[in-house]
Amino acid sequence: MCGIVGYIGHREAYPIIIKGLQRLEYRGYDSAGIALYDGTDINLAKTKGKVEDLKSLSETSISLNGSLGIGHTRWATHGVPNHVNSHPHYSNSGDLVIIHNGIIENYESIKKELTKRGYVFESDTDTEVLINLIEEVKKKEDVKLGKAVQIALNQVVGAYAIAVFDRQKPDEIVVAKLGSPLAIGIGDNEFFVASDASPFIEFTNNAVYLEDEEMAIIRLGKEIKLRKIQNDAIAYPMVQELQLNLEEIEKGGYDHFMLKEIYEQPRAIKDTFRGRLRVAEGMVKMAGVDQNIEKFMNAKRIIIVACGTSWHAGLVAEYIFENFARIPVEVEYASEFRYRNPVITRDDIIIAISQSGETADTLAAIKLAKERDAFVFGVCNVVGSTIAREAHAGAYTHAGPEIGVASTKAFTTQITVLTLLALKLAKQKGELSDSKFHELLTEMENIPAKVELALESNPLIEIIAEAYKDSNNCLYLGRGYNFPVALEGALKLKEISYIHAEGYPAAEMKHGPIALIDEQMPVIVIATNNGHYEKVVSNIQEIKSRNGRIIAVVTEGDQQVRELADHVVEVPDTIESLSPLLTTIPLQLLSYHIAVMRNCNVDQPRNLAKSVTVE
C-alpha cells in the first residue's frame, strides 16, 4: 500500500518526486525517502514520518541536483516505521537502489542464503533482501540490470511494484509489477514512474499501465522495452490518454480532502449516471451490461465481493437487486471469500467492487471466480486499474480522484452504479412496470439536488459533533436499506476519530447491544419515514427509556421522532431504495467534524492507507 515515484529526463527530479509523494501520501505515511543521482553520487534522505518531514530533511542534508531519482512513501509491513526501514534501499555495493510497494513472502529464506554469501542487512525489510538478490544475480550471472531484475523476480514469491536504478548506468530505470499498481508516464524524452498517474498529470497525458508479471526497461533516448518476467516474451505497451486533471487532485479551498469529497458528491453522483440514466427515453444504458446481457439474464445468483466501504455498498446493492430484479445475492468479504472453498458455478455473476481497482483481496477473489468459469463484472473508480483490466466487463463510477483515506463519494457512486444495474436488469426481466421504472429513474435523477439539500445540515451537525466529540463509544442503528448505512457510519467514525463505534440492525439491539446503553452512550438512529418507520420509533423509545442519547436522521418534516430524540438531522424525502444516498451524508459530516475537533488527521488516519494492495 506504499506509494512509489520515479523520474528520468531533462528536468530536476527532486521537485517532481517530492510533489508526487505528497499526492501519493494517501497510500501510506509511516515514513518516506528519496534517492537522487547528481551525475557522480547517489544522495539519499529518508525519515520516519510524513513527506513534509522528508522535504525538510532533504532540503537541509543532501544535494538536490540531478535528473534521475526515485521516492517512496511507506505503509509499514516488514519492519517498524523508522529511518532504517524506510525506502529507498541500497544494495551492499551501494550501486543499486530500489523502491518497492508490496510484500516478498519468501524473503526470510532468501535472506538466509544471501547472509551465507556475505551480505549484510541493516533493515528488517523484505525490500532490502530483494535489492541484494538482484545484485547477487547481476554479479553471479554477469548480466545487465534488466536481466538481473527478471531473474531475481522469478525467485521471489509475493507482490511488488518496483523501480530500480544502477549508479553505473544512470540513463535507465527498471520497473516491474505483480499485484501492485504501476504506471509509466511518457513525455518528450522523459519518463515518470508512479503508483498512479497523479504525480505526473501536469507533465504528460500519456501513460502505460503495466500488467501483472510485466517489466519495463526505461532508457533515455529509447522507446520503453516491455517484457514478460516469466518467459522473456516481448510485450507491446498500450499508451493510454489520461482522463485526470490537476484541479481534481488539489483541495480546492477546503481544509481537508475528505470534506471536499463529501461536498463533491452531488457532482460525482451526476457524473456516474450521466449518459447511463436516460429518463426521457425510459432506459438505462450500460455498455458493459448490454454487451453481456445474456449472462445477466441467465444468472442464477450474484455474488458481490468487496472490502470495507465497498462491502457496505454491496450490502445496499443486495437489497436493491433482490427487491427489484429478484436475483439471489450474496455479499462476501473478499478477504474471506478467497481463503475458503466457495461454491461458484458458470451460472454465477461475480460483482467485484473496489474504489482503487487495486485491492489485493478483491483481485484474488476475481482470480478464483475466473478459475471457476464465473462471469466477473467490476465496479471501480480508477480508469486503467487492475480490476478494470481483469474483469470480463464492468462500469466505472466516475467519482473523480478520492484522496481522503476514509471513502465518501466512492460509497455513494458505487451505490449509484449498482442501482442502475439492478434497475436495468429488473426492467429487462419484466419485474418492473413501465410506470414504476419511470418513477425510479425520475427520482434517481433528482438525487444530486437532494444531496445538495442534505449538505445544508452541516452547521447543525457541527454543533452536534461538539456535544459528542469526547465520547468513548457510539452505536449506529438502521433497518432495511439503511442497515448498511449504519455500518458505514460506524466505520467512518472509527477510521478518522478513533472512537469505538458499532453498526447494528435496529431490531438486533435487544439481542445484546442494549446492555451498553446509558446516559454516556450516543446512539445514531436512521429513522426515515419510508423504511420500517414504526419499528424504528419503537427502538428509539427503548433507547430513551434507558437514558441513551439519541441522534436521529429523519425525513424532513418528521415530528414523532423529533419529540423523542436529543438531536434531529433532516434529509429530503425519497424512495426507500435510494435513501442510503441521502442518509449517509450527515453521518459522513458527523465523523468529519468529530475527528477535526479531536485533532485527528482526517485525511491520513493512523495505521490506514487508501488502497490495500497487500494481504
BAMIPA-734285 format. One record per atom (N, C-alpha, C): x, y, z; residue in one letter. Coordinates in steps of 0.05 Angstrom, whole numbers, plus 5000, padded with zeros to 4 digits. Each point is the difference from the previous one (the first is absolute). Layout:
BEGIN
XYZA ...
! end
This chain:
BEGIN
501649765000M 498450245000M 501750255000M 502549974995C 501950234999C 499650144973C 501250244999G 500050154975G 502850034990G 500449964974I 502650034988I 500050204977I 502250154997V 500350204979V 502849984989V 500350034974G 502650014988G 500050194976G 502450114994Y 500250184977Y 502749974988Y 500150014973I 502550024985I 499450174975I 501750204996G 499550184978G 501850245001G 498950234991H 501650254998H 499350205022H 498149955016R 499350185022R 501449935025R 500050175020E 500949945027E 498049805012E 501049785009A 498349785010A 498750075027A 501550145017Y 499150035028Y 497250125003Y 499350234987P 497350115005P 497849824989P 500649864978I 498049814989I 499449785020I 502249895011I 499649775018I 498750085026I 500850225012I 498850095025I 497150064996I 499350154979K 497250064995K 498449744994K 501349824986G 498749744994G 499449845025G 502050005019L 499649865025L 497750125017L 499850274999Q 497850135014Q 497349914989Q 499949974974R 497549914988R 499449715005R 502149845006L 499649725005L 500049935030L 500150215016E 500249945029E 497549865011E 497850014986Y 497649855008Y 500649705001Y 502149914986R 500649724998R 501649905024R 501150185016G 501749935022G 501550245010G 500250035026Y 501350245011Y 501549945026Y 501049755003D 501649945023D 502850124998D 501150004976S 502750104996S 500350064970S 502250144993A 500350074972A 503050034994A 500749984974G 502850024993G 500350074971G 502550104992I 500650084973I 502949944994I 500549934975A 502849964991A 500350144974A 502150174998L 500550164976L 502849954990L 500349974974Y 502749974988Y 500850264987Y 502350125009D 500850264991D 502150004978D 500549764989G 502149974980G 502649875011G 500250015026T 502349885014T 499249825022T 498350105018D 499249855024D 497049975001D 499249805016I 497249975007I 499650145027I 498250195001N 499450145024N 497349905011N 500149895024L 497749875011L 499250135026L 497450055004A 498950095025A 497449855005A 499649925025K 497649865008K 499550035030K 497549985007T 499350065028T 497349885007T 499749945026K 497449935010K 498350254999K 497449974994G 498250234998G 498950044972G 499150244995K 498650064976K 501850124979K 499050044976V 501650114978V 501050285007V 498450155015E 500950275008E 502549985018E 500249795016D 502449965016D 502449944982D 499549834980L 502149944980L 500950254986L 498150164992K 500750254986K 501850185017K 499450035025S 501650165018S 502849885003S 500149745003L 502649865004L 501750024975L 498949934977S 501649994975S 501050284992S 498450205004E 500950274992E 502250125017E 500649875023T 502150095017T 502349815002T 499849764988S 502049795005S 501349884975S 498850034977I 501149874976I 500050204976I 501649934980S 499850154975S 497549924986S 498650204990L 497449954986L 500350014970L 502450004990N 500550004972N 499649734987N 499449994975G 499849754986G 497449974985G 500149874977S 497649954984S 499249715000S 501049855020L 499249725004L 499549975030L 497749895007G 499449955028G 497649835004G 499849905024I 497749835008I 499250085029I 497549975006G 499050065027G 497849815009G 499550005026H 498249805012H 498750115024H 497449965003T 498650055025T 498749745009T 500549935026R 499749725009R 497649965018R 498749774996W 498249885019W 501449755009W 500849995026A 501849795009A 498849724999A 501549814989T 499349725001T 502249855015T 502449974988H 502249875013H 501850225013H 500149995026G 501750205014G 498450245009G 500550095024V 498650235011V 500650254984V 498350205001P 500650264986P 502350145014P 502350014987N 502350155011N 501850084976N 502150145007H 501950094979H 501249764985H 500949805014V 501449784988V 498249844981V 497549965008N 498249844983N 498750154978N 500450265000S 498850164978S 501449944973S 498650044979H 501149974973H 500950274990H 501750024981P 501349794984P 502149845016P 500649764989H 502149835011H 502349964980H 502450005011Y 502449954984Y 500649705000Y 501449914980S 501349745001S 502650035015S 501349775008N 502450025016N 502250164986N 500249984974S 502150154986S 499550304999S 497550085005G 499250284998G 499450084971G 500149824981D 499550074972D 497149994993D 498549815011L 497249974993L 498250125021L 497950134991V 498050125019V 497249924991V 498349945020I 497349904993I 497950145017I 497650024989I 497550065015I 498149784993I 498249945019H 498449764998H 497350045014H 497949934986N 497349985012N 499149714998N 499549885023G 499249725000G 501349845022G 499949744998I 501149825020I 501449774986I 502549945008I 501449774990I 499749795022I 498449794995E 499249815020E 502349815008E 501849944982N 502149815006N 502750145005N 499850255010Y 502450155004Y 501949885021Y 498949875020E 501649895021E 502049794990E 498949824984S 501849794989S 502150114982S 499350204984I 501950144982I 502150155017I 499150125021K 501850155017K 502149825013K 499149765009K 501949815012K 502149924980K 499249954975E 501949914980E 501950234993E 499050244998L 501850234994L 501950065023L 499049965024T 501850045023T 502349805000T 499549764992K 502249804997K 502050094979K 499150154981R 501850094978R 501450275007R 499650095025G 501450235009G 498550265000G 497450004992Y 498550245000Y 499250085028Y 500050265005V 499350115026V 497550184997V 498149975019F 497550144998F 499750205023F 499250244994E 499750205020E 497150025010E 498149954982S 497250035007S 498649735005S 497550025008D 498349765004D 498249954976D 500550144978T 498149994978T 500649774980T 497849924987D 500349814978D 501250134975D 499750274999T 501050154976T 503050004999T 501450035022E 502949995000E 501049734992E 498549795006V 500749734991V 499849994970V 497950114989L 499649994971L 502250154984L 500850235009I 502050154985I 502749865001I 500649865022N 502549855002N 499849744984N 497749894998L 499649764982L 500550094971L 499050234992I 500550104973I 503050054996I 501350115020E 502950044997E 501549744997E 499249805016E 501449744999E 499649874973E 497650024989V 499549884973V 501650154979V 500150265002K 501450174981K 503049934999K 501149965024K 502849935003K 500649724992K 498449815009K 500549724995K 499549934971K 497950104988E 499349934973E 501350184979E 501350225010D 501350194983D 498150114978D 497750105010V 497950104982V 499550305006V 498650134982K 499250275004K 497750025021K 499550245009L 498150035022L 497249894993L 499050064975G 497449904993G 499849705002G 501949864990K 500049705002K 500349915028K 501650145016A 500349925028A 497450035015A 498550224995V 497450035013V 498149784992V 500049934974Q 498249794991Q 500749735013Q 502549935001I 500849745012I 499350005030I 500550225013A 499550015029A 497049985006A 498450134984L 497150005005L 498849724995L 501349844984N 499149734996N 500649825024N 501650115019Q 500749845024Q 498450095025Q 498450214997V 498550105023V 497149934998V 498749995024V 497149955002V 498850245013V 497950114989G 498750235013G 498950204980G 499950245008A 498950224984A 502050234999A 500150144978Y 501950224998Y 499350194978Y 500750255004A 500450204979A 502750125008A 502049984983I 502650095007I 501250184979I 501850175008A 501650164982A 502949995010A 501849934982V 502849965008V 501850164981V 502150125010F 502150104982F 502749945010F 502050024982D 502849935005D 501750254995D 501550075020R 501750244997R 502049984977R 500649754993Q 501949954978Q 498650044973Q 497450025000K 498650034974K 497650205005K 500750255003P 498050205009P 498150104979P 499949864977D 498150094979D 497649814999D 499649835020E 497749824999E 498949945028E 497449945000I 498649895023I 498649754992I 500249795017V 498649754994V 497649985020V 497749944989V 497649975016V 498749744995V 498449905019A 498649754997A 497650005018A 498049834993K 497550005014K 498849715003K 499049955024L 498449765005L 498250065024L 497550044995G 498150035022G 499950285012G 501750184993S 500050275010S 500050194975S 498650225001P 499750174976P 502650154993P 500450044974L 502350154990L 499350134973L 500450264999A 499550154975A 502650144991A 500450014974I 502350144989I 499050234983I 500750255008G 499350234984G 502150054978G 499150064976I 501850034977I 499950294991I 502350145003G 500250274991G 501950024976G 501050244995D 501950054979D 502849945010D 501049764994N 502549905010N 500350035030N 497849945014E 499949985029E 497949805008E 500449875022F 498249795009F 499550035030F 497549935007F 499150025028F 499149725008F 500549935025V 499049755011V 498550065025V 497749875004A 498450065024A 497949785005A 499049995024S 497949815007S 497450074987S 499550254994D 497850084983D 500950254985D 498350114983A 500850214982A 500150285013A 499050035024S 499950265012S 502750155002S 502249875005P 502650155002P 500950134974P 499049914977F 501150114975F 497850124982F 497750055011I 497850094982I 500550274987I 501650185014E 500550264987E 502249994979E 501349774998F 502349984981F 499349854975F 498149815002T 499249844976T 497349885005T 498649964978N 497449865000N 500249724990N 502449914994N 500449734989N 501349825020N 498849765004A 501049825020A 499749714990A 501849835010V 499849714997V 499649885027V 498049835003Y 499549855024Y 501149724997Y 502049935016L 501149734998L 497949795009L 500049784986E 498449775008E 501649845020E 498649825014D 501449825018D 502149834985D 502249965013E 502349854990E 501250124975E 499950274999E 501450154979E 502150175013E 502150054985M 502150185008M 500750194976M 501250225007A 500750194979A 502850115005A 501550034979I 502650135001I 499650284988I 500250205016I 499550284992I 502850134996I 500650084976R 502650104994R 499750264984R 501550215008L 499950254986L 500849974971L 498650144982G 500649984972G 499049754986G 498649835015K 499149754989K 497049965006K 498749824986E 497349935006E 500049815024E 497849995014I 499849825023I 500049714990I 501649835013K 500049724993K 498449855022K 497949874991L 498349845018L 500549704995L 500349865022R 500449714998R 498449855022R 499349764994K 498849835020K 502249905019K 499450015026I 502049925020I 500649704998I 498049844995Q 500349715002Q 501449884976Q 499450104976N 500949864976N 501550174980N 500650255007D 501650174983D 498650094974D 497449934998A 498550084976A 499750305000A 500150114975I 499750294997I 497150085003I 499550205016A 497350115003A 499950284986A 497850064989Y 499850254986Y 498350205016Y 501250235007P 498550185018P 497750134986P 497850025015M 497750154990M 499950275014M 500550214985V 500050265012V 497250105003V 499250085024Q 497350105005Q 500150305005Q 497950144992E 499850285006E 498650035027E 501250155018L 498950025027L 497550185000L 498149925017Q 497550155002Q 500050165027Q 502350075009L 500350145026L 501050284996L 499150195017N 501050274998N 501050095027N 501850194999L 501550095024L 498150115021L 497950144992E 498250135019E 498649795018E 499549764988E 498649805015E 501649895024E 502650024999I 501649895022I 501150215019I 498950244998E 500750215019E 497650055018E 500550135024K 497950035020K 497850204992K 500750184982G 498050194991G 498850185021G 501650085020G 499150185020G 498849875025G 499649744999Y 499049865024Y 502349945019Y 499349975026D 502149945020D 501149724997D 498449824990H 500849724998H 498849894974H 501449804989F 499049864977F 497349865006F 499849895024M 497549865007M 497650194998M 500250245011L 497850194999L 499450084970L 502150044985K 499650064972K 498549784986K 500749755006E 498849774987E 497249955009E 499450075025I 497249995009I 498350194984I 501050244996Y 498550214985Y 500049954970Y 501849834990E 500049944972E 497949794992E 498649895019Q 498249774995Q 497750074981Q 498750235001P 498050054980P 501149994972P 502350124996R 501249994973R 500949724993R 501249865019A 501049734995A 497749804993A 497850025014I 497749834994I 498950064972I 499950264994K 499050084974K 501949904978K 502650025004D 501949904980D 499849704997D 499349865022T 499849714999T 497749914983T 497750145002F 497749914983F 499850154974F 501850204995R 499950154975R 500449804976R 498350024981G 500149824976G 498949735005G 499549935025R 498949735006R 497050025008R 499450205016L 497250055008L 498650174980L 498249884985R 498650144978R 497050015005R 499250195017V 497250015009V 498150044976V 500750194983A 498250064978A 499649764981A 502149844998E 499749764983E 499049765015E 499750035027G 499149775016G 501849775000G 502750055003M 501949784999M 502550065016M 501449795006V 502750025012V 501949884980V 502150154992K 501949914980K 502749955014K 500849755000M 502649925012M 501349804980M 502250104987A 501249844979A 500949735010A 501349995024G 501049755010G 497849795006G 497650105005V 497749825004V 498749934974V 499650204983D 498749954974D 501549794983D 502750015002Q 501649824984Q 500049715012Q 499049985024N 500049735013N 497349945013N 497950104987I 497449995012I 499049725005I 500849814982E 499249725004E 501149895026E 502550075006K 501349915025K 498350085024K 499250265000F 498450105022F 497249885001F 498849974977M 497349904999M 499949715009M 502149854996N 500049715006N 501349955028N 500950215013A 501449965026A 498149885021A 501049795012K 498549875022K 500550155027K 502250145001R 500850135025R 502150214994R 500050215016I 502150205000I 501549985026I 502649994998I 501850015024I 501550264998I 499750175020I 501550255002I 502349965018I 502450074990V 502449985017V 501350285002V 500750075025A 501150275005A 501150005028A 501250235007C 501250045026C 499250285011C 499850035026G 499550265012G 497550144990G 500450254993T 497750164991T 498749884975T 501649894982S 498849874976S 498349775008S 500649865021W 498349785010W 497450105009W 500050235014H 497550125008H 498350084976H 501250114979A 498550074976A 498849744988A 501549785002G 499049754990G 497649905016G 499950065026L 497749925017L 497550164991L 500450264994V 497750154990V 499049884974V 501949934983A 499349884974A 498549745003A 500649855020E 498649745005E 497050065003E 499350195016Y 497250075003Y 498850094974Y 501450164984I 499050114975I 499649784979I 502049834997F 499849784980F 497849815006F 499849925026E 498049805007E 497250124999E 499750255008N 497450135000N 498950054972N 501850104982F 499050084974F 500549794978F 502449894999A 500749814979A 499449715007A 499449955025R 499349735010R 502249804994R 502550085003I 502349824997I 501249965027I 500549755009P 501249955026P 502850125000P 500750125022V 502650145003V 501349915026V 502649954998E 501649965024E 502250225000E 500650115023V 502150205002V 502249895018V 502449994989E 502249865013E 502350205005E 501249985023Y 502650135003Y 502049864982Y 501350154982A 501949884982A 502249865015A 500850115023S 502249885016S 499349735011S 497449945004E 499249745009E 499349824977E 498850114980F 499149844976F 502449864988F 502250134998R 502349884986R 501349785015R 499549985026Y 501549815016Y 498349765008Y 497549994991R 498549765004R 499549874973R 498349804999N 499549864975N 497150054992N 499450254990P 497350074995P 498849854976P 497449965001V 498649884978V 499550214979V 501349974977I 499750194978I 499549844975I 498150094984T 499449854975T 500150204977T 499949894976R 500150174976R 497450164996R 497949935016D 497550154999D 500050235020D 502250045015D 500250225019D 501250244987D 499350235010I 501350254993I 501450115025I 502550064998I 501550125022I 500250304994I 499050165018I 500450294999I 502250075020I 502250104990A 502350085016A 500050305003A 500050105024I 499950295005I 502550095014I 501250224989S 502450115012S 500450284990S 500350205018Q 500550274991Q 502550024983Q 502249895010S 502650034986S 500249814976S 498549785001G 500449794980G 502549845004G 501350035024E 502549865005E 500049835026E 497749995013T 499849865026T 500949714997T 502049925015A 501349744996A 498049775004A 498550015021D 498149785006D 497849984979D 499150224990T 497950004980T 501149894973T 502550084994L 501349894976L 500349695002L 500749915024A 500349715003A 497349864998A 497950135010A 497349884997A 499249994970A 500750204985I 499550004971I 501449774987I 502549965007K 501649784988K 498649735006K 499249975025L 498649755008L 497549964984L 498450214997A 497549984985A 500549934971A 502050124988K 500649944972K 500949714996K 501549905020E 500849724998E 497649815001E 497850095012R 497649835002R 498050074978R 500950164980D 498450064976D 497750195006D 500050155021A 497950195005A 500650264985A 497950144994F 500250264986F 500550225021F 502150164995V 500850215020V 499450284989V 498550155015F 499350274994F 501350195021F 501750184991G 501450175018G 498750275003G 500050105024V 499150285006V 502350145014V 501250194987C 502350145012C 500150294990C 501750155012N 500150294994N 502450074982N 502149855002V 502550084987V 500349874973V 500050174979V 500249914973V 502749874996V 500049764987G 502549864995G 501049845023G 498549985022S 500949855023S 499949704994S 501249855018T 500249714995T 497349864999T 498250075018I 497349885000I 498650074974I 500350244990A 498850084975A 501049824977A 502549925001R 501249844979R 499449705004R 499849925025E 499649715005E 497149914997E 498150185005A 497249924998A 499249964971A 498049834996H 499049954973H 498650254989H 498750155018A 498650244993A 499850175025A 498950244997G 499850165025G 498950274995G 500150165021A 499050284998A 501750175019A 500950234990Y 501550195017Y 497950175015Y 500850085024T 498350185016T 500250294992T 502350084988H 500450284991H 499850195024H 500949925023A 499950175024A 502250214999A 502049964983G 502350175002G 501949915022G 502450095001P 502049915019P 498950035029P 500349795016E 499350025028E 502649975016E 500950225012I 502550015014I 499849945029I 497850105013G 499649945028G 499849705004G 501449905021V 500149715005V 497249895006V 498450155015A 497349915006A 498250064976A 499049794988S 498450034976S 497350135006S 499350184982T 497450145002T 498649984973T 501050154980K 498750004974K 500349734986K 501949845008A 500249734989A 497549845007A 499150025025F 497749865010F 497550074985F 499550264997T 497550084987T 500049944970T 502350034987T 500149944972T 500049704994T 501149845018Q 499749714996Q 497149925002Q 498650115020I 497149945003I 498550094975I 500850234989T 498750104975T 500349814977T 502449914995V 500549804978V 498549755005V 500049895024L 498749755006L 496950034998L 499050235007T 497150044998T 499250014970T 501650144984L 499450014971L 500049724989L 502049845008L 500249724990L 497549845008L 499250025025A 497749855010A 497550084986A 499650264996L 497650104987L 499949914971L 502350014987K 500149914972K 499249704998K 501149845017L 499449714999L 497049955008L 499050155019A 497349975008A 498150064977A 500550214986K 498350074977K 500349794978K 502449914994Q 500549804980Q 498649745006Q 499949935025K 498749755008K 497050025004K 498950254997G 497250045003G 499050015028G 501850055019E 499350025028E 499050275008E 500350204983L 499150275005L 498150104978L 497850115008S 498250124980S 501350254989S 498950094977D 501150254988D 499750235019D 497850025013S 499550235018S 501950005024S 500449775012K 501849985023K 502850054992K 500849894977F 502750054990F 500550304995F 498150134988H 500250284994H 500250165027H 498449925019E 500050145026E 502849985013E 501249764999L 502649965012L 502250164985L 499850004973L 502050154985L 499850305005L 497550095001T 499650295005T 501150085027T 499449845021E 500950065027E 503149985002E 501149824985M 502949985000M 501350254988M 498750104980E 501050254987E 499950235020E 498249995019N 499750215020N 501949985023N 501449775002I 501649955024I 502350215003I 501550084980P 502250195004P 499050265013P 497750104992A 498950255012A 499249955029A 499049765006K 499349945027K 502449965018K 502249904989V 502549985015V 500950295007V 499750184981E 500750285005E 498550105024E 497449945002L 498450085022L 500949875026L 500749754999A 501049865024A 502550125010A 501750114982L 502550125009L 499550265015L 497650124997E 499450255014E 499849965030E 499949755009S 499949945029S 502750025013S 502150064985N 502750015011N 500350175025N 499050255001P 500350165025P 498749865024P 497749884997L 498749865022L 501749775009L 501049854981I 501649765006I 502550085015I 501150224994E 502450105014E 499450055029E 497750115006I 499150045027I 499649745015I 498849804986I 499649745012I 502849875006I 501850034981A 502749885004A 501350105025A 499750265005E 501250125024E 499049865025E 497549925000A 498849875024A 501149725005A 500949874978Y 500749715003Y 502949944993Y 501650204997K 502849964991K 501749855020K 499250005026D 501549875020D 498949725008D 498149904984S 498949745006S 502149784995S 499649795014N 501849774997N 498849784982N 497450004999N 498649794985N 497650134986N 499149864979C 497750104986C 498649774986C 497350014999L 498549794987L 498450124977L 500049864977Y 498550094976Y 497949794994Y 497650084995L 497849824995L 498550074975L 499349804984G 498450044976G 498549754993G 498050024983R 498549774991R 499950004970R 499749764988G 499749974972G 502350124984G 499350174981Y 502150124983Y 502050175016Y 499150095024N 501750175016N 501649865022N 499749745001F 501849855018F 502950024990F 500649954974P 502750044991P 501050285004P 498250204999V 500950285005V 500950035029V 498649865018A 500950005028A 502849895003A 500549784986L 502749885000L 502050194989L 499350144979E 501950194987E 500550245018E 497850105013G 500450225018G 501849945023G 499749765012A 501849915021A 502949974991A 500349904976L 502749974989L 501350274997L 498650204989K 501150264997K 501050125026K 498349975021L 500850115026L 502549865011L 500149744998K 502349855009K 502550084985K 499850024974E 502350054983E 501450265006E 498550215004I 501350265001I 500050145027I 498249915018S 500050125027S 501149825022S 500349744993Y 501049805019Y 498149955023Y 497450064996I 498049945020I 498949724993I 499749835019H 498949734995H 497050044993H 499249884977A 497350034991A 499149734987A 497549945003E 498949754988E 497450064986E 499649884977G 497550024986G 498449745003G 497450035004Y 498349765004Y 497350044985Y 498749784993P 497250034992P 498550085025P 498250194998A 498650115023A 498749785017A 498849814986A 498649785015A 501849835016A 502650004993E 501949835015E 501050135025E 499250255005M 500950145024M 499249845025M 497649884999K 499149855024K 501549755004K 501649914981H 501449755002H 502950045009H 500550215016G 502650045011G 500850295003G 500150164979P 501050275002P 498550185020P 497449945006I 498550165018I 501350015028I 501649795006A 501350005026A 502150225003A 500950124978L 502050215000L 498850275004L 497450034996I 498850264999I 499650125028I 501150245003D 499550175024D 500350294992D 500050185019E 500050284993E 502650094987E 502149835000Q 502550074987Q 500249904971Q 498049844992M 500249874974M 498350154978M 501450134982P 498550124977P 499149784981P 497550014991V 499049814981V 499050154976V 501149944977I 499250134975I 498049814986I 497650104996V 497849834989V 499150124973V 500049834980I 498950094974I 497149934999I 498350205001A 497149965003A 498450154979A 500649954975T 498450124979T 497249884999T 498250154988N 497149935002N 499249794980N 501849904984N 499249814979N 501449735003N 500949935023G 501249745004G 499649905028G 497949855006H 499549885026H 499950215022H 498850224994Y 500150245017Y 499049945028Y 497649885002E 498849955027E 501849815016E 501349814987K 501849825015K 502450155011K 501150184983V 502350165009V 499250185023V 497650124998V 499150185022V 499849845026V 499149754998S 499949835024S 502849965011S 502049954983N 502749975009N 501050265014N 499350234989I 500850255012I 498950035028I 497449925003Q 498850025026Q 501449815020Q 500949774991E 501549825018E 502750135009E 501250144982I 502550145007I 499550235019I 497950154995K 499350235016K 499449915029K 498649785003S 499349905027S 502449925016S 502349964987R 502549935013R 502050235001R 499050244995N 501650245002N 502150034979N 499849864978G 501950034978G 499750274986G 502250104990R 500050254985R 499449944971R 498050124988I 499049924973I 500650224980I 501449934979I 500350184977I 498549864977I 497950124990A 498349874980A 500350144973A 500349844979V 499950094973V 497249934989V 498550214994V 497249964994V 499350144973V 497649934990T 499050144976T 499050275008T 500550204982E 499250275006E 497050015008E 499450165021G 497350035009G 499249815022G 501749815007D 499449805020D 499450145027D 497949915014Q 499450115026Q 500249795022Q 499349754994Q 499949795020Q 502749945012Q 502049974983V 502749945010V 501250255013V 499350244990R 501150255011R 499350025030R 497749915007E 499150015028E 501649815018E 501349804988L 501449805016L 503050045000L 501150104979A 502950014996A 501250255013A 502549985008D 501550235010D 500850194977D 500649894977H 500850154977H 498749884975H 499250174982V 498749904975V 501350144977V 500849834980V 501050104974V 498249914978V 499050194985E 498149934979E 501449964973E 498949814984V 500849964973V 497550014982V 500350074975P 497650024982P 498749724997P 497450014995D 498549754995D 500849884974D 500149744999T 500649864975T 498949715002T 500249864978I 499249714999I 501949855019I 498949805014E 501549865020E 502749894989E 499949884976S 502449874989S 502250204995S 499350264996L 502050204994L 500850165026L 498849945022S 500550165024S 502949985010S 501449774996P 502850005009P 501850224988P 499350094976L 501550214987L 499750275015L 497950025016L 499550255016L 500849965029L 499249785012T 500449965029T 503049975007T 501649924981T 502949985006T 501350275003T 498950214988I 501350265000I 500450125028I 497950015017P 500450105027P 502049835016P 500149744995L 501849835015L 502950064992L 500550054974Q 502650084991Q 500950265013Q 498250205000L 500650265012L 500549985030L 498449845013L 500349965029L 502849895007L 500849794986S 502649885005S 502250204994S 499750164978Y 502050194993Y 500450215022Y 497850125009H 500250225020H 501149895026H 499149775009I 501049895025I 503049954998I 500949904977A 502949954997A 501650265000A 499050204987V 501350265000V 500250115029V 497849985014M 500050105028M 501849855019M 500549754993R 501949835016R 502950034990R 500450184981N 502750054989N 501249754987N 498349844988C 500949774985C 500750084971C 501749844988N 500850054972N 497849884982N 498250174991V 497649914987V 500749854974V 501850114984D 500649884974D 501849765001D 501649995022Q 502049785003Q 499849885028Q 497849865006P 499749885027P 502249795005P 500749975025R 502249835007R 499549714991R 502149874992N 500149714993N 498549934975N 498850204986L 498449934977L 501450104975L 499149904977A 500850104974A 497649974982A 500050164979K 497750024982K 499549744985K 502149894989S 499849774982S 501449765013S 498549805007V 501249765013V 501049814979V 502550044992T 501149844978T 501749775010T 500149955027V 501449775011V 498049845017V 500749755004E 498249835015E 500350055030E 
! end
